[in-house]
Amino acid sequence: RLGRGGGSYDRVLARLTAAGATPALIVLLYANEVTAHVPAEPHDFPVDAVVTPEGPRRFGVS
């Protein structure tokens, strides 16, 4: 979950999806902020990767 509850990220991602764009969603975090499960709502988008000071970590890659 990103932001401060104003829905800015949700609106941008919805517009990108409507336009057919599929950008990589990468989040900058500290290592202690990376968790196995984050509460999600139907309008939320999963991230593809995180970058921490220790390095990048990709998710959902086969």
N, C-alpha and C positions, 0 to 999 in steps of 0.2 A: 504494500500500500504506500502510495506516495502523496506528498503534498500536505495541505493543512485543511482538507475538507471542503475546498471551494469547487472541486470538480474540474479544474483546468486541464489536468492530465487526461481525465476521462473524456472530455470533449474533444481534445486534440486527437487522441487515439481513435475515437469513434469516427472522426472526419477522415483520418488516414485510411481506416478500414473501408469506409464507404467509397473512397476514391480508388480502392484496389491496392493500396500500398501495404507492404508487409515489412516494416522496418525492424531491425534487431533492437530489442529492448534490453538495455544494459544499465545497471544501477551501480553507483558508487557507494560502498558501505565500509564500515569497519568490520573486521573478522567476527567480532562478538555479536554483530547484528544479523549475521546469516543464520537462518533457521530452516528446518526441514519442512515446516508447514506455516503458512500465513493465512489468516482468515480471508476469504474471498466472497465477493458478491457477483451476481451475473454480469455486471458491466466491467468487472476488473479483468486485466490482461496479465498473464504470467510473464515473468521476465525470462529472457534467454540466457543471461549471464550476469554475474556480479564481478566487480573489480574491487579488491581490498588492497591495503598496503602490502599484503603478503603475495598478491598476484590475482590473476583472473580465475574464475570458475564458471564453466558453462553448465547449463541445465537442459534437460530434454533432448540431448543430442544422441542419436542412434549410432 
